[in-house]
Structure formats: C-alpha cells, structure tokens
Amino acid sequence: MNIARVIVDVPSQNTNRPFDYGIPERFSGVVQPGVRVIIPFGPRKIMGYVVSLTDHSDFDKVRDIVDVLDLTPILTKELLQIGKWLSNQTLSYYISCLQVMLPQVLKAKYRKELWITTEEELPEELEKVFAGRDVIDYEEFQQSNLSYQKLRTMIEDGWIDVHYEVKSRETKRTTTMVEPQKDAIELEESLVDLSKQANKQRIVIQYFLEHEQPVPKKQLLQTLHTTAATIKPLIEKGILREYKQEVLRDPYGHREFERTQPFTLTEEQQAAIEPVLASIEDNSHDVFLLHGVTGSGKTEVYLQSIQQVIDRDQEAIMLVPEIALTPQMVERFKGRFGSKVAVLHSALSAGEKYDEWRKIQRQEVQVVVGARSAIFAPFTNIGIIIIDEEHESSYKQEDRTRYHARDVAIERGKIHTCPVMLGSATPALETYARAVKGNYQLLTLSKRMNDAMMPKAELVDMREELHEGNRSMFSRQLKENIEDRIAKGEQIVLFLNRRGYATFVMCRDCGHVKECPHCDIALTYHRRQERLKCHYCSHEEPMPAQCPECESKTIRYFGTGTQKIEEALQQLIPEARVIRMDVDTTRRKGSHERLLQQFGEKKADILLGTQMIAKGLDFANVTLVGVLAADSLLNLPDFRASEKTFQLLTQVSGRAGRHQLPGEVIIQTYTPEHYSIQLSSQFNYEAFFAEEMKLRKAFHYPPYYFLTLFTVSHPKQLKVQEVTQKIVQFMGQRLTEGADVLGPTPSALTRINDRYRYQCMVKYKKEPEQRKLVQRILHYYEDEMKQENGLQITVDFQPYQLM
C-alpha cells in the first residue's frame, strides 16, 4: 500500500475527486485513511485528507506526500464514508463535507508538540530525543532518526501525546507552574544564605520544603499572600523554576454536578421506551418518533435509553436545538452520567470545542450532547442517536453543505445498526406523516408527568381591544392576570415573536419607509444607540430627525420589540421586576445562563423574550404565559408559516404549569379564527396535522411532494434573470411530466448586499435524474462562479428558508 488517495483542500468542480500521492518510506504505516497530509499541488503545498490507500496508480509518475499532520486519524472510516454520502446528497464538494465534521481549530495553521504522558522510564531512543524534557517541538522529532512508525506505536501505547499549538492562539490553555529546582538539602542551605530582610522569600522556600511538588503560580501567590516580585529573585538565583503546563478547558469544570438517579417511569413512558430498548438489545436500526406533549417526561425516556447503551459499552449522540442547550439541559446529562459526557455548542470558545472533541476522539466519554454539528462526533460504536425537538429548523445547515442533521443521524444509524429516536411535542409534518404511514415507529406520551394538567389557554382578540379603545400592547385580561400573579408571588413568561425595539421607521406625512441602501429591506430601529440597522448586511446609520423625502418632522417608528414592551410594562405595572432576554441582552458569553439563573432564583417576576425562551425551560413557579403578536409569523411568504406558528405557540404554552401549580396561557392575536392558532390553544396536534395536510396536498407541497430550490445571485439584475430563466428551461425540458418547475421569480428579499436574488423551484414526486441535471448546470456555470464577485448559484434539496 504505497499510494494514498487524497482529497485536496481546493473546493472546485475539477478537484472534487481523490488524487494519487506516493507515501515515502518514513511515513509508511502512519499515513492511513482519515489523517491530514501536506501535499504538493501544482506550484504550491496544500493540505489534504487521505481517504484510502492502494498499491497501484493509473499514473506513471506520482508526487510524494511532503508531511503528515496527524499521527492518529482525525476522521474515522465511517465519517469518510458519511462525507462521500453527504457530498452526493447535497451536491457539495467532498472537501467541504469533511471539513464540516471537524472543530474549527483543526483548520488553522499550527505547530505540533510531543508531550510525555507517563511517569515511567522512557525507552532509550525516546530518552535521547526528549533529553530530560517533558515537551519537545515536533520538528525536533523530525530531525532525529526515530521512525514515524515507532512514534505511532509510542502514541498508541500511551507513552506520548501529540498536541496542536494553534497560531490563532486558542487551542491550548496553559497555566504557569512553579517548582523547586534543588533538592531539600540545597533548599535548606539557600534559607541560611537569605538576607534578614527577605522574609517573604523565606516563606516561599519553607512552603516548598513542605510541599515538594510543582504548584500553579496563581495558587502559590494566593496561598502565601505574596506577589510575583517575591518569586522573581528566587528564579533568577536558580532556586525555583517556572514552566507552562496545559490545562484541558472543561467549560463546566468549575461546577460539581449532583448525581441524579433515574425516575420510575410511568406506564406511558414504559410503553414508549420498550421498543427502543429492544432495538438497542438486538442491534437493529429503527427510526422512532416520540410524540409527547410538553412536560410529558421525554427527557427521562432519553436518559434511560442512553443508560442502557452505556451499560452495553456503546456510545450515544444526543442532539438538542442550539437554543435549548441551556445549562438546565447540560445539568440533567452531567448529573446522570457525570464525566462520561462531552458537550458541544456554539457558546464554547474554539479551544473549548476542540478539547471536548478530543475527549470524544480519545474515547474518554460515551455521550455527546450538542447542537447540529455534534451529529459528526467521531464515535466508533454508536448505540443510539437521539434528536430532541426534531422539528426545529436549526437542524438544517443553511450554507455550504446544506445538510439536515436528521438525515445524517438516520444514515449513521444504518451504518451502526442502531435506533434513532426523534422527539417532539409538535413533530415536523414530514416526520409525522412518515410515522403515520409506518415508515417510522410512532411512540406517544399524551399525559404530563405527575398528572399535571395541560395549561388552560385563552385567545384574546386584539381587534376587539382596539374597538374598546385599549391601544396598549397588553389586553386588559393579560394585564389583570399579570398583576394577580405578581401579588401571589408566582412568575410569568412573556413571549414576543421578534427582536429589536421597533421594526421600521416611517414618515407619517408621505409614507416614506427608511430602507437599507444595499438590501431591499426596511432598516430596524435600535433604541439604545438611536440607530437604524440592517439585519442582513450590517449597514447602519443614525435615526433621522426628519423625513429624507418630504422633510417632515413626523418620522416615527412602528411595531413592537422587546425593549418597547419592557418600557410599556414599567409604565403599566411599575412594581414588576423584568428580565429581558433577546439577541441584545445575551450577546456576551454566559449571559444566557446568568439571566435564567436569576429568574430561577425568583429575582424577577417576568421573563420577557423572543424565540430563545420558547424551548426547554422548566421553572416550577411559572403559572402564566403571555404571547404577544401571535400572528407575526403567519404573514411570512412561506408555506410552513402555519406549521411554525403552531409549533411555537405550543412550545411557549408548554412553559406554564409544569409542576404543582396550575398554568394558564393567554394568546393575543388579530386572527383568532386561524386554525393554527385555534388548535395550538387546544394542544391538538392531530387535528392540526389533518387540516394542514389537506392544504399541503391541494397545493403540492411536502410531505406530498419534494422541493428543490435554486437561488441565483449577481450584482446585475438582468444577468440574474437570464441565468434563472435558463435553469427553468433546462430543468423543465428534462424532468418527467409530473414535475412542476416554477419561476423565475425575485426572492422575497430581492437584494442583499448589493446583489440581486432570483429563485426557481422544482416540485416533484420522483426524479432519479435530478441530481445529474443539477450537476450539469453547476458545471456549465463554473467559470462564472469562480470570478470575484461573480455569479452564485445555490441549490437546496430540502429548503427551509424560502426568503
């Protein structure tokens, strides 16, 4: 096996295949599938991923690999296979599919170091290279005559570890250690030599006479109440020495998690978990849909299924929506499985993510809890994959490789022959349709835990409030209820369907709306900075004092945002203590956690927020949930608008009355007669499903039809129209009779960042040739897509963003 087949880090149509490279003698045995290598490509040296080894090449002359970046594979054989599958599914470049699986740190430029990990005597040839040091630069090893093969054996036997030192300065956290450089007798001698005045230095030396091991400098200074200035002369004299040591960042390391015990399952839960446990035992691949109302104890079913997998020495992947990765969720998993859990999500720094990923790769953990990308955890013996809140659109990646975590989960489930469990109170229509049809197994939890009642939900018609002369954002009923709960010492969650202070700015004289100069969208007003911002391209400008069109002074903002509601609350109910959670108040790391903790400790009566408070929160004292502007999602140009509205209202309502106290929900709306609002207030998913499916069938939408969305963008409008038109004609002529090709139409947001956007859509039932046709289109326009600021064509086979 002296030829490696390598996918090179050049994302283009022409390089989207493996290239052959020779393996020099010194790398033999080290180059294996899944390691990254440096290879000559044309005139330059670039990175590539080895995907397979072979002993012959169809080329007479192959160039050799220049360097190996990993001594142990960072991608398993299975992940290489998933990468290939993903590349075919989404028509993305193979290289992009491999990179999406790795933590950011592994894509930066770095230095490698070798660390000794054992206390024992090293073999002679290693001792020579390390020469008494614990850490050496990788280059020193390369210059020595030690073979790569030997080094790899040493790593596998646990003598040595390889560390990446990243230039973007975040992979490693180090701490400064201090240790005595002399033995006890010499330390005693140096005490005698100290001058009478050097009291502080004397204390330091005495400390090391009692404790002979190294100690973190920070801890030493705190223990002895002294400063670095005391230690400096001792280091200069050679009595002590300082060195740096790596600390693995544990994002939750500062906390002891209380161990929790499994609850006894209810009859319903027991009936739901049995088929899953049976599937784990038989090593069979099945997809289960756990449809359980909010508060029905889905998490406990997940935890006990995972426990079974751990007992069998297998591994589990648990995905939760980014937004629901609350400290509460992490606590449940860490509490049950302790240090067997790694957590991956976007609030971790790149270094923390890398450390958690390393734990998985080294097989130090058996469970990974994380958002979308955790589906690629490098486990090798998966026993179950669980996706909680499976209807969430954040499981779909919206750029480069447009994968859906659910599809990847099912594909990995097939490879590992293990069950995949999808859980939700409001499953995606497509998923529920598959379960009804029998493609997935449906498991149902229809009751809440401890027989808690579902909250009582009421709809308030805001049109009537207006007729009665109430112009505030709060209906009289909601205001009275809030005051009543505050008086009783109970808590309230208020949910608003949008962020920002007010939506747009309009002149009341001429109707002029202030728009972004680069995008076709109204600017959003942010009160704190008195500025208008574009949420698409980040353009911003100061709030104008007069209308730029007719110079009238009556320029005002319209709409409601969380800030505005907070102010209105303070005027209406001054005694209420409010915590506001939205994009602006949770920018800083850890602020999300801090605000929720304050609310949990009852330091506020009202939690006011946007999407981020809708999911996964569990506070015993919350008895009232108010939904303001329930309809704002209904008016979007998206065939899933009613489904998203139903899901959101059901999720938010589910935050009330989860424990002993009964809950109540008040939904304020201008269209109370709409079926998705009516049925969400009754928590009736089945009726909603039946109603929505009729419409989907009539209008040829999923789950009855599949969709493919093409989005074309370019700085020139005519160019975009022309290309989109060509795509429509090309697809229309070559697909079967049954397919509808719609378009070209301008996208709902026709211009973003000075680029015009058009789209066309294919609706179809079965088109086996479709991917080949799309590939031909992308190939045909490849040169124009390579140009700076040139044409862009994106194809999405599972569109969730239709804007």
N, C-alpha and C positions, 0 to 999 in steps of 0.2 A: 504494500500500500504506500507507494511513494508519490502519489499525486493527490493534492487536495482540491476539491471543487469549492470555489469561494464566491459568495455574493458580495460584490464591491459596493462601497458606500457612495454610489453615484446614482441618484434617483432619476432614471430616464428610461424611455421605452427600449432603447438599444442595449442598455446594460442590464435589463431585467432578466438575467439568466446567470447560471453559475459559470465562472471562468476557471480554467485549469492552471494550477501552480505546482511547481516541484517542491518537495519537502526536503530541505538539506539534512544531511546526516545528523547534525547536532540537535535538530528538532524532532527526530523520529521518536514516536511514542508520546510526544507532548501535543503535537498537532492532532486534534480529534474533532469530530463534529461538535459545534457549539462553542469553540474558542474563537476569540478575535485575533486577527493577524494583521501585520503591516505588509503590504504587497506593492510592487512597482506596477503602476497603471499608466501607460503612456509615459510621459516625461516625469510624472510625479509619483510620490509614495502616498498611498492612502490606506484607510482601514477597511477590513472586510470580515465577513463571518464565514467560517468553514461550515459547509452543510453536509459534505460527505467525503469519504476517501475512496480512492480507486487505484488499480495498479496499471492502468493504461490510459493514454490520452490520444484523441484523434489528431492532435497536432504534433508535428515533428519536434518543434522546439517550444519548450515552456519555460517561463522565467521562474525564479525561485522566490519563496517566501523570505522576506527580509527579517521579520521579527515576530515573536509570539507575544500577545498582550496578556493572555490568561494561561495559567498553568493548569487550572481545572476549568472545564466548560462552564460558561455562564448561562448557556441555553441547553435545556435537556433535548434529547432526540424527539420527544413528544412535542416540545414547543417549536422545534424546527418544522415539524410536520404541520402543526397548527398554523405557523406562519405561511406555509405554502397554501394551505386551505383558505386562509384569510385573504391572501393575495388574489386567489381565484374568485372568491365570493364577492369581494368589494372592488375588484379590478384596481387594487393599489399596487405599488411597487413592492416586491418581496422585501427589499431592504427596509422600507418604511414599516412593514408589518413586523419585522424582527425588532426594530428599534422601539416600537410602541410597547414592547414587553419588558423593557429594561428601565431601571431607575435612571434619572437624568445624569447622575454622576458618571455613569459608565459611558457617557457620550462626550465627556470633556477631555481636555488634554491633561495628562497626569504623569507623575513619576511613580515608580513602584519601589517598595522597600521589602526586605525579608526580615521577619521578626522570629526570634526563637520562642517557642511556646512551651518548652519543657524545662524541668529543673535538672534532668539527668545529664550525665557526661555526654558530650556530642561525639559522634564518630570522628575519627582523626581528620578525614579530608574536609569535613564541615568546620571543625575547630580551626583549621588553617585559614579558611575564608573569613570566618567571623572574628578570629583573633581576639577572643575575650569580650567582644561587644555583643549586645543583645539585638541590635538593629543594624543592618547594613543596606546601602543602596543597591538596587537590583543590578546596576551597571558593574559593581564590583564582582558580582557573581559571574556576569557575562565575560569579564576579563580573566576569570580564574579558569582552571582546566576541569572544573567539575561539570559533569554532563547534565543536560536538561532532564534526561530520563531519571538520573539519580535524585535530582532535586524534587521531581514529581513524586517519587516514592517517599521521600522525606516528608513532603506535604501530606500525602495520604496517610502516612503513619503517625501524623500529628507532632512531628519534631518542630516543624517550621510553618509559618503562615505568611501569605503574601498580602501586603497592604497597599492600597492605591492612595497616593498623596496627590490630591487634585489641585491644579493651579487656580481653579476658581474658588479656592480656599474653603470649601465647605465639607469635604468628606470626613475629615478627622477632627474630633475634639481631643485636644491634649490638655494635660494638666502638668504643672511643674512640680517635680518631686525633689525632696532634699534628703540626702543620706550621708552618714559619716564616711569619710574617705580613709579613716585609720581605724585600727582595732582598739579594743577597750584600754589596753595599757598605754598606747600612744595618746589616747584621748585624755587619760588621767594626767599624763605628762604635760599636755598642752594647757590643762587647767592651771597647773602650777606656773606656767610661763605667762599667763594673762596678767595684765596690769591691774592694780587695785580698783581702778575706775571702771573696768569693763564688766560691770555687774550683769548687764543684760546678756553679754556673750557667755558669761559663766552659766547662766540659767539654761541657755541653748545646749551647751556641751553636756551639762548634767542630764538634760532631757534625753540626749542620745546615748548616754551611758546606761540609762534605764531601759530605753526602747532602742534596740539596735537596728530595727528595720526602717526602710525608707518611709517618708511621710509626705503627703501633699503639702506644698509650701503654705497654701492658704490656711490649711488646718493648723499647721505648726504656729503660724503667726497669731491665729485666733487663740489657740490653747495657751500660748505663753504671753499673750497681750503685748506683743512687741511688733517691730516694723522690719521691712526688708533691709533697712540700713544696718541693723544689728547683725544680720546673717552675712552681708556682703564681705566684711573683712575676714570672716571665718572661711569663706570660699576662696578668697584671694590667698590666704595662707595655706590652702590645701587641706584644711581640717575637714571641711564638708564639701560635697559636690552637688550641683543641680543638674537635673536632666528632665526631658519631656517624656510623658507617657500617655498612650492613647486611652481615652475613656469611651466606651460604647455609649452613644446617646440613647437613653431609654426615655422616650417622650413622657412616659408615665412613671419614671423611675423614682420620683420623689414621693410616690404615694404607696402606702401599703393597702392592698385591696382586701377587704374582708372576704374570707372564703364563704361561699353560699352553698347550700345543699339543694338538690333537686326537689321540686314540689311534687306532691302526689297529683297525678293527672286526673282530670275529670273524665267521665265516661266518654264525652265527645272527643276530648284530646286523645284518650287511649285508642279510640276507634280510628282517629286520624293518623296516629303515629305507627300503628301496627303494620300496615302495608309498607311503610318506609323502612322500618326496622327489618322486615322480611327481605326487602330488596337489598339492604346492606349485607345481611347474612348470606344471601345467595350470590352476591357479587353480580347482580343483574342491573342493566341500565333501564331505568324507567323515568318518565317525567311526571312529577306530581304537582297539581295546583292546589295549594292550601288556601281555600277561600274562607277567611274568618273575619267576623265583624271586628271593628276597632275595640281593643280591650278584651279580646277573647282568649288571650294567652298563646299567641302564635310563637312568641319568643321562647317560651318554655318547651314547646314541641321541637324548635330548632336545637335548643341546648341539649335536650335529651338524645336527639338523633346524633348530634356531634359526639356526645359522650360515648355512645355505642361504637362510633368509628374510632375514637381514641383507644377504647378498650381493645380494639382489634389491631392496634398499632398502625392505623391508617391515618390519612390527613383529611382536613376539611377546609373548604373555602366558603366564607360567609360574606356575601355582598350586601351592603346596605346603601341607600342613596346618600350621596355626599352630604346632603343637608341633615340627614338623620344620624350622622356619625357623631352623635352628641356624647359628651362624657358619660351620660347615663347608659348609653348603649355599650360603650367600652367597659364600663364598670361591671355590667352584667356578665360579660365574657371573661374579663380578667378575674372577677370574683369566683366564677365557676371553674375556670381552667388554669388560673394562675399564670405562671411563666410560660405555659405552652402556647400562648397567644402572641402573634405579631399583629400590629395594627398599621394599615397603610391608608393615609388620606392626605388631602391637599393642604391641610394646615401645618403639616410637618415641614421642617426645612429639608432641603435636598439631602443634607447629610443624615438627618434622622431617618428619612425614607430609605436611604442606602443601608443604614445599619439594620433596619427592620428587614429589609430584603435579604441582607447577608444571613440573618438568623434563619430565614426560610431556606436559603440555598444550602446552608451548612446543616440543615435538618435538625436545628436546635428547637424548633417549635412544630406543633402539629396542627395548629389552627391559624388561619389568617382571616382577620376581619378588615374589610376595606371597601372603598368605593370602586367604581368601574374597572380601573386598571388592575385591581387585585385579582381579577379573573386569570391573569397570566402568572400567578405565583408559581415559582419553579419547584413545585412539589412533584414527587415521582410515584406516589402510591395513594391517589385520592380515593376516599371512601364516600364522600358526599359533597355536593355543591348546592348551596342554598342562596336564593336571591330573594331578599325581603323587599316588599313594596315593588313588585316586579313591573308594575305599570309605569313607574317613573321614567320620564323621558331622558333623565340624566344618565341612564344606562346606555344611551346611544352616543357614540363619539361623533361630533359634528365637523371635524376637519380631517385632513389627510386620509387615514384609514378609517372609513366610516363604518366601524363595526358596531354590532349590538351585543352587549355582554351576555344577553340571554342565549344568543346563537352560539357564542364561544363556549358558554357553560355546557350546552347540550352536546356540542361536538366533543368537548373534553370528557363529558360523562360517557359518551360512546366508547372513547379510547380506553378509559379506565374501567369500563363496565360497572358504573356506579350510579346511584339515583341522583336526580337533580330535582330540587324542590323549589317551586316558585310560590311565594306567599303574598297575599294582598287582601285588603278588605274590598278593594274596587279593582279587580283584575282588568288588564287591557282587554278590549273586546276580542282581539285576535286570539289571546290566550284562552279566554273563557270559551270561545267558540270551539277551539280545539278540544277542550276538556269535555264539552257537551257532546262533541262528536265521538269522543272515546280515544282520540289520539294521545291525550294526557289523562292521567287518573285524577279525578276530582275528589278532594277531601274537604269536608265542610265543618266549620265551627260557627254555629249560629247563635250561641249564647255567650254573654260576657262572663269573666271569672267571678267567683263568689256570687253568682247570680245577680250581679249589679244590673240595674235597668239601663237600657239604652236611653240617652238623654231625651227629654221632650223637646221637639223642635217646632218653632213657630215662624211663620213667614210674615213679615211686615211690608205692606205695600207702600213704598215711599211716595207714590203719586198722590195717595190719599193724604199723607202727611203734608205735602205741598199745598193741596187744596185747603187744608185746615189752617194754613198759614205758618206751619213749622218749617223754617228754612234752614235749620241746622243739619249737621250730618248725622245727628242721633235722633232716632224716633223717640217719641215720648215713652213708649214701653221700654226701650233699651235703657234710657236714662234712669227711669224709676227702678228698673231691676239692678242696674249698677249700684245705685245708692243703697238699695236694700241689702245687696251682698256685702258692701263695704261695712255697713252697720253691723252685719252679723260676723264680720271678721273672715269672710270667705274671699276667694280670689277669682279674678276674671281674666279671660284671654280675649283680646280684640284683634280681629284679623282683617287686614286690608289687602286687596288684590293688586297693589302696585307700590313703587318706591318713589322717593323724591318728594319735594314739598308740594308742588302743584304740577300739573302736567305741562301745559303750554301757555304762552303769553300771547294775548290777542288785543287788538285795538278795538274799543267798543264803538268808535265812530265809523271807521272804514272797514273793520273786519279783518285787517291785515294780521296774519299769524307769523311770528318770527321763526324762520326755518334755518337749518344748517346750510351754509353755502356749499358744502361738499356732498351732502346726502339729501335725499328727498324726505326729510322728516322734521317735524317741529322740534325746536330745542326745549329742553326740560329746565325748569326754574329751580335753582338750589338756594334756599333762603340764607343759609349760614354765610355763604360767600357773596350773596346777592349777585349770582352769576347764572348765565344760561349755558347749559352743557348739552353736547350731542352724545347720546349713549352708544353711538355706533363708531364714530371715528375720533372721539375725544376732543373735538373742536369746542372751544368755549369763548364767551365774550361777556362783558358786563351787562346787567339788566338796563335797558334803555329808559331814559326818563320820559321820552316822548316817542310817538309812532314815527318810524323812519319814512313812512309813506305820506301821511297827511299832517304830520307834526302835531297831532292832537295829544293832550296830556293824559287822556283816559286810557292808557295802556295798562292792562291788568292780567293777572294770571288766573287760569281756570283749572278746575279739577281738584282732587284731594290727594294729598300724600300723607305719609306717616307723620311728618313734622307738623303739618297743619292740624291733623287730628289731635296730636298731643297738646297743641295750644288750645284747641277748642275744648278739650277735656278739662284743662286747667281753669278755663273760664266757667264752664258749666258746673263742674264738681271740684271745687278748689281743694277739698280735703284728700282727693285721690292721689296716691303715690304711683307714678307711672314709670315702667321701664320700657324704653323703645328699642326694638330690635329690627334693624334693616341693614342694607348694604353699608350705609354710612357709619352706623354705630358699631359694626362688627368687623371693621377693616383690620384692626390690629390683632396680632396673634393672641389667642387665649381670651379675647373679649367676649366671644360667643359663650364660652364656658362660664366666665365670670358673671355675666348678666343672668344666665339661667340659675346659677348658684344663688345669687341674691334673691331671685324670685322664689326659689325653693326654700330659702330661709325666711320667707314672708317679709322681706324688707320692702315689698311693694304690693299694691293691691291689684294693679292692672299690668298685664304683659301685652304690649301693643306691637304688632309686627306684620311682616309680609310673608311670602312663601315659607321662609325658614322656620316659622313657628308651627307650621301645619302638621309636622310629622313627628312621630316617635316620642313626644314629650309626655311625661307621666307625673302629674302633680296631684296628690290626694285632695288638696284643698280647693282645686278649681271646680266651681259649680256652675259658672256661666260662661258661655262662649258667644261673642257677638261677631257677626260677619257683616262688614260694611261693603257696599258696592259688590254684591254677589254676581252681578251680570257683566262685570267689565271684561271677563274672558269670552263671554258668549258672542261678542261682536267682532271677534277676530276672523280674518278670512282663512279659516282652517276647518277642514271637515271634522276634525276631532274636538272642536270647541265645546260641544255639549258634553262630550266624554270627560274632557279636562275639568269642566265646571263641576260635574257630578263628583268626580274623584276628589277634587279639592274641598268641596263643601262637606263631603262625608268624612274626609280625614280631619278637617278642623273641628267638626262637630264632635268627633270621637275623642277630643281632648277633655270633654266635660264629664263629670260624674263617674270617674273610673274606679272609685273606691266606695267608702261607706255613704258619703253624701250624694244625694241625687243631683243630676245635672240638668241644665237647661240650655237651649241654643236659640238665639234669635237671629234670623237671617233677614237683612234689609235688602230689598230688591225693587227694581222698577218693572220687572216682568215675572210676577209671582206665578203666572199661569204656565210658564215654560216647563215642559216635562222634566228636564234635568234638575230644575230647582225644586219642583214639587216632590219628585221621587227621592232626592237626596235628603229632604227633610223627613221622609218616612224611612230612611235607610233601606230602601227597597231596591237592591241591585238587580234582582231577577227581572222585575218589571221594566227597569231602565234598559237592561240588556235587550229585552224583547222589542221595546219601542225603537231603540237606536238601530237594531239590526234591520228593521223594516226599511228605515231610511237609507242605510248603507247599501241594501240590496237594490233599492229603486235607483240610486244614483251611481251605482257601480264603484263602490269604494271598498277598501279592506273591511272585514276579512273575506268578502266575496271575490274581490279582485286584488291583484298585486299592483303596486305602483312603482314606476321608475321616474325620478325627477332629474331633468337636465337643467343646470343653471349656467348661463353663459355670461361672462362679463368682459368689458373692454372700455377704454376711455371714450371711444367714438360710438355714438348711438347707432348709426347706420350699420356699422360693422357687426354689432351685436345682433341686430335684427336679421341681417343677411345670413350669418352663421346659424342662428337658431332656426331660421326658415329652412336652411339646407338639411339640418338634422331631422326636422319634422318630415321633410320629403323622403329622405333616405330611409328613415325608420318605417314610415307609412307604406313605402313600396315593398319592403322586405319582410315585414311581420305578417302573421296569419290574419285571416279575415276578422277573427274575434277580437283583435286588439284595437283599442282606441288610441290615436295619437292626438293629443290636444295641444294647441299653441300655434305659433309662438305668442306669448303674452308677456307684458312687462311684469317683473316681480312686484309684490306688494310694496317693497322698498326698492323703487326703481333705480336709485342712485345711492351708492355708499362710497365714500372716499373718492369722489370724482370718477367713479367707474359706473357705467350703465349696466343694468342687470335684466336679462330676459330669461324666461324659462319655458320649457315644454314638458308635458307629462305623458307617460305611456301607462294605460290601464290594461291589464291583461290577465288571463287565467293560466295559460301555459305557453311559454315561448322558449323552447330549448335553445334556439339560436341567438337569443337576445344578447348575451354577453359577448359573443363573437362579433356581432354587428357594432356594439359599443366600442369594442377594442379597435375595430377598423376606423371608426370616427376619430378616436383619440390619436391613432397612428397618423391619420391624414393631416390633422392639425398640429402635430407635434412641434414642427419648426416654429410655427407662430406662437405656440405656448411657451417656447423657450426664451423668446425675446424679452428683454427688460420691459416691464410694464405692458406686456403683450396680452394676448388672448388668454382667458381662463375658462376651462370647461369642467364643471364638477358633475359627477353622476352619483346619485344616491338611490340604492335599490330598496331602501326602507326609509323613506323620508318622514321625519317628524317635524322638521322646520320647513313650513311651506312658504314662509315670508321671503 
